[in-house]
Amino acid sequence: MTAERFIGLGDGRMRVELDKKALFALASDSRLEILKAMQPMRRTVTQLAECLSIDKAAVFRHLKTLEEGGFVKRYEDHGF
């Protein structure tokens, strides 16, 4: 499952189409901040909660939404 489809327009340009879950995942400032915090490396829920001063339960809910939207992946060691 991917959050987006890349479509070649034939002239070297690409168009990105996001599905409903991907758009919903991006519709939160907190989720965007989480994505920014994860940019250099993957992190655990605890690391993100401490870094962003957000409750761990809220971080987990946001990560679940981002996972459903295709923006993050959960690893066995609890990192995203």
matplotlib code that plots the C-alpha trace (Angstrom):
import matplotlib.pyplot as plt

x = [0.0, 1.4, 0.1, 0.6, 0.9, 3.4, 2.2, 4.4, 2.9, 5.0, 7.0, 9.4, 7.1, 5.5, 2.2, 1.6, -1.9, -2.5, -5.3, -7.8, -5.8, -2.6, -4.4, -5.9, -2.5, -1.0, -3.9, -2.4, 0.4, 1.4, 1.8, 3.8, 6.1, 6.5, 7.5, 10.1, 11.5, 11.9, 13.6, 17.3, 16.6, 13.9, 12.8, 10.7, 7.5, 9.3, 12.0, 9.4, 7.3, 10.3, 11.6, 8.2, 6.8, 3.8, 2.1, 3.3, -0.3, -0.9, 2.4, 1.4, -2.0, -0.4, 2.1, -0.7, -2.4, 0.9, 1.4, -2.1, -1.3, 1.8, 4.3, 6.0, 6.8, 6.8, 9.8, 10.1, 12.3, 9.4, 11.0, 9.2]
y = [0.0, 3.4, 6.8, 8.2, 7.4, 8.9, 9.5, 10.5, 13.3, 12.5, 15.7, 14.8, 16.1, 13.9, 14.3, 12.9, 11.8, 11.3, 9.0, 9.9, 8.3, 10.1, 13.5, 12.9, 11.9, 15.2, 17.3, 17.8, 20.1, 17.6, 14.8, 17.2, 18.0, 14.3, 13.7, 16.5, 15.1, 11.7, 13.1, 12.4, 9.0, 6.7, 7.1, 5.5, 6.8, 7.8, 9.7, 11.6, 12.4, 13.8, 15.7, 17.3, 17.6, 15.6, 12.8, 9.3, 8.1, 11.0, 10.4, 6.8, 7.7, 10.2, 7.6, 5.1, 7.6, 8.3, 4.5, 4.1, 7.0, 5.3, 7.8, 5.8, 2.1, 0.4, -1.8, -4.8, -2.8, -0.3, 2.3, 4.1]
z = [0.0, -0.9, -0.1, -3.5, -7.1, -9.4, -12.9, -15.8, -17.8, -20.9, -20.9, -18.1, -15.4, -12.7, -11.0, -7.5, -6.5, -2.7, -1.5, 1.2, 4.1, 3.0, 2.9, 6.3, 7.7, 6.5, 7.9, 11.3, 12.4, 15.1, 12.5, 10.3, 13.2, 13.9, 10.3, 10.5, 13.8, 12.1, 9.0, 10.0, 11.5, 12.8, 16.4, 19.1, 20.5, 23.7, 21.8, 19.8, 22.8, 24.6, 21.6, 20.8, 24.3, 23.4, 25.4, 24.4, 23.8, 21.4, 19.6, 19.1, 17.7, 15.3, 14.2, 13.6, 11.3, 9.5, 9.1, 7.6, 5.3, 4.1, 5.5, 8.3, 8.9, 12.2, 13.0, 15.4, 17.8, 18.3, 16.1, 13.3]

ax = plt.figure().add_subplot(projection="3d")
ax.plot(x, y, z, "-o")
ax.set_aspect("equal")
plt.show()
